[in-house]
Amino acid sequence: MAAVLSGLLSALSLPAVIVTPWASYPLPDLGWLAWFALVPLYSALARTESKTAAFRKGFAFGAVHFGMTLYWMVIALHRYGEVSLFVSFLGLAAAVSLMAVFPAAAAAAAVGLKKRGAPFGLAWILAVSVLEFLRVVFPLGGFPWANLAYSQRSFIALLQVLDLTGVAGLLLLILLANAALAEIRRSKIYAAVFLVLFAAALGYGHVRLKTVRADAAARPQVKIGIVQGNIPQEEKWEDEKIDDIIDHHMKLTERLQTKEPDLLFWPEAAFPAVLPPEIAKIAELRGLTAPLLMGVVRFDGVMPENWPPKEEDSFRLYNSAVLLKAEGEIEDRYDKVHLVPMGEYVPFQSVLPFLHAVAEDMSSFTPGAGLHLMQAAGRKFGVTICYEDLFPSISRTFTNQGAEFLVNLTNDGWYERSSAVFQHFDFSRFRAVENRRGMVRVTNTGVTAVFSPTGEVVASLPPFEEGTLTSSVAAGGLATVYTRWGDWFAWVCVGAAALLWVWTLTRRGNVQRD
């Protein structure tokens, strides 16, 4: 029960929406729960002497935590992926089980180190940090959704530490707070260390806020205009809706152009048709007074007669962003590099061909060749598509390449009014702080927003409404430790965990058996 309670509290600390057949009910920001949510789990593990039992408790925690935060997968798979409800729930169960292995492995590792003589609190903090870092890259390129660090989305002063340590530093503070509360009767050392580090992080945040705000205000500003079309997902690819959707976006764009923006944005897959390889100009988009960046689906090669395409076919499908000149001429494009498993491709098709049989309507996209900057209005910027903003390394690479601001094009219509819409919103905020670059978040159904380099919302549109947004974003920003050195802090945690394990090897005489 302790593990289940911790899973419940930790899940509620992240953006949460209760979905019923009749309505959706967003919960208030409960990010403060994260600072003690793991105490029941920690206390239960501290009393556990069996690694097997610890694994079970960690798995129970993960099943609740990820089950409550990833339930929206059923909506995306069943309603819009046209996968059967039974298979959709199986897919959710598989994803939740896979993610739950990470906290389970961390729990077993911590108890194992404790049995070898290591301080349990230190072992647990390092084990969880290392396993959460592993989730960034494994499996299938990683899926670090629902990291507890994102619970602190509204704590702007504390978020500033991200430009030093990335997500790993904020997560460690949360873990340390939970350990301190659980250990307070036996030892004050964790509480003392937490208070020192928390005060340092908070002090750094307040100083850094002033510095970054002043820097952003002093930099040249790019005036931007964003269209949030709010096209229902079930209508986006209906042939009879193509002209209506284009006209809808163009009318909203005409409204924006009266404000003379330097750069216009439409969201991911905004153009409701698949572009052939020979196209160099989109005639329907005449009359633009500024460059337009928009999401499209395009293909290279020859369209196959049968679906899914085979590896030997010349056909390649891409989820792309294209930059258009004023008369609809395509000037540049970026093809999405990090694809969504079971959303944009079906993994292991060559060895598990039955997977495409149960998800036959899933797309078969090809990853792009690599990351590169775009340039418009005299400014360089990096573009992420959909959940690419979940991966810090992508935005960091763009910044190191010289991006003056960052852009995320997404379509969260797949998730309806579920928690995913609001959980996804925070990824862009964190990437802005890590790299001290303004972030332009462009969505179909919301939440569309512009983040400052401090992670504060400069302007936004309410979700599930059509509308336009005019704002500005600073061109350029301060250099950061995180941009330069990346996940150095997470690697320090990996090194510390390795040293702790090596140290326990010298204490073999004290090892307890399960």
Secondary structure, DSSP 8 states (H G I E B T S, - for coil): -HHHHHHHHHHHHS--EEE-SS-EEE----GGGGGTTTHHHHHHHHT---HHHHHHHHHHHHHHHHHHHSTHHHIIIIIIS---HHHHHHHHHHHHHHHHHHHHHHHHHHHHHHHTT--HHHHHHHHHHHHHHHTTTTTTT---TT-GGGGGTT-HHHHTTHHHHTHHHHHHHHHHHHHHHHHTTT-SHHHHHHHHHHHHHHHHHHHHHHHHHHHHHHS-EEEEEEEE----GGGTT-GGGHHHHHHHHHHHHHHHHTT--SEEE--TT-S-SEE-TT--B-GGGTT-SS-EEEEEEEEES---SSSS--TTSS-EEEEEEEEE-TTSBEEEEEE--S--BTTTB-TTTTT-THHHHHTTTS--B---S----EEETTEEEEEEEGGGGG-HHHHHHHHHHT-SEEEEEE-GGGGTTSHHHHHHHHHHHHHHHHHT--EEEEESSS--EEE-TTS-EEEE--TTS-EEEEEEEES-----HHHHH-SHHHHHHHHHHHHHHHHHHTTGGG----
